[in-house]
């Protein structure tokens, strides 16, 4: 827990600066250009066009802790809320949502144990054996990529 502030504060600051404050300023600019009091129809049309193009901003919200001293691995960087979602195992990153062939999201596979998500069950045997030796509860989820 010593790293809690070190890890969480930069993510909150990045979220505030890079997404919330930027969105407030974008809304202010939008309302100055497309005042609904002056031309409601044009304002609504432009708003629909605008929200249709926000996927880039939404997908760039990806909290990660690459700068944390508790994270092992080759990645280095800053703790932040800016990033890119990938369906890949990366130290210090959240797993991106991923729709499976059966229609469920990958998160529906997770239970109360530590979850090992694998695309090939053969790859998981040594991890499962190590977890069992250490008495770590583990659930292996076979998730096709």
N, C-alpha and C positions, 0 to 999 in steps of 0.2 A: 504494500500500500504506500510505500515511500514515494513511488513514482506517480501516484494518482494525479497530483496537481501538475507535475511535469508533462504528463501525457494528455490530460483532459483540457487544461487551460488553453493550449495552442489550438486544439480542435474547436473549442467554443469561440475563440477569438477569430479563427479563420472563417467559421460559419457566419459569425456576425459581420465581419468585414467583407468577405468575398461573396456572400449570398444575400444576407438580409439587407445590409446597407446598400448594396448595389441594386437590389430589387426595389427598395424604397425610392432611390434616385431615378431608376428607370420608370417607375410608375409616375413620379412627379413630372418627368419630361413628357411622358405619354399624355398625361392629363392637360399639360400646357398646350400640346399640339392638337389633341383631339378632345376638346372640351365637350362632354355630353350635354351640357346646358346650351351650347351653341349649335351643335348638330348631332343629335342623339344617334341617328342612323349611321352616319360616318364613323362615329366613335365606336359603336357596337361592331361594325364591320371590321374596323382596324383592330379592335380588341380580339376578335376571333382569329384574324390573321396572325396576330402577335402570339397568342397562346398556342397556336399550331406549330410555332417554331421554337418552343422553349425546351425541346428535348435535349439539346446540347448542354444547356445549363444544368438540367436535372441530372444528367448522366455524369457530370463532372463533380458532383457531390459524392465524395468517397473518403470518409474518415479513415485515416491510417496512422500508424504509430511507428513509422520507419526510423525515427530518431530516438526511440526509447532505448535506454541501456538494457532493458529486460528482453529485448527482441534479438534473437540470434539469427544470423543469416547474412547473405551478401549484400542485402539492400541497406543503403544508408540514405539519410535525408532528414527532412524536417517532419515533425508531427504536424498534421494539417487535415483540413477537410477537403482539400483539392486533390483530385486524382482521376483515375479512369477505372471503370468497372471491368474486370476480367473474370472469366470463369476459369480460374487457375489457383493453385495453392501458392500463396505468397505470404511469407512471414510478416506479421503486423497489419495485414489487410483483412477486411471483412470479405467473406465469400459473396460474390455477386449473385443476385437472383438468377435462376436458370430454370426454364420450363423443360420438363422431362417428356420423353415420348408418351408416357401415360397421362399427360395433362397436368400432373402435379408439379409444384415448385420443389426444388431441391431441399428447401427448408423443411418440408413436410416429412423428410426422412429422419430428421434429428429427434432424438429422444432425450432422456435425462443423463445419459452417459456421455463420455467423450465420443465424438463422432469422427470416424475416418471415412471420407468420401473417396471412392476409387472408381476408375473407369474399367479396371480389370481386376477381378477378385484375386487373381494369382499374385498381383503386386502387393497385396495387403498382408500376406501370411507372416512375414517377419515382424511387421509392426504389431499385428495382433498377438504374436507370441511374446514379444517384449512387454506389451501391456499386461498380458496374463501373468507373466513372471513377476511383475511389480504390483500386481493386485489392483490395477487400474481398470475400472469398469469401462467398457468400450463397445460401441455399436459400429459395425461396418456396413456402409451403405453402398451397394453396387449402383452407380449412377452413370449411365452412358453419357459421354460428352456430346 
